[in-house]
Amino acid sequence: MAAAAATLGGTLRSMGTPRRILVHPEPRLSAPTRAVRLPDRGLRRLIDDMVVTMRRAGGIGLAAPQIGEPLRLAVVEVGGLLLVIGNPALVKTGFPAVDWEGCLSIPERVAQVRRAAEIVIVADDIEGRRIRHRASGLLARAFQHEMDHLAGRLYIELVDPSELVDTRLHPVPPE
């Protein structure tokens, strides 16, 4: 029997199938996405696949477009909390903060990105309930990063190309 991961609004099986993560400049990363309707058995399988893919890649978030699915659906796992967000919308932002950010679709590159340090989002949970979630710090950053994917944007569009750091040359981002 597979272990289950706790999420807001339900549980996920750990039996997903890893998917290939699309890498920039793949055009599907900037394609429009469609709203999802949760709960849905097919989407549960996709979510399981997304969680396995994200974890195998060592990420803290993954949006459906990153695996070629043009859907407004993402998973985020920070501090032991796994969250599924469908059709998310940002409803409130706080003061800005700059911190290091990377992306599974842009391997071996990081940059300092300005994002809101505190946010409130509304999204559909895995059971299809509309939830309101307040987040700060890394969780707020991860939500904003994944929501950008759902809008066809990558974090590298928020910074000057000269600000990208190659992690093969600098394994730890410079201070």
Protein Blocks (a to p, Z undefined) as FASTA:
>chain_A
ZZddddehiacdfkbccddddddfbfklmgccdddddddfklmmmmmmmmmmmmmnopab
dcfklnopacdbddddeehiacddehiacfbdcdddddddddfklghiacdddddfbdcd
ddddfkopacddddehjllmmmmmmmmmmnopafklmpcfklpccfklmmbacZZ
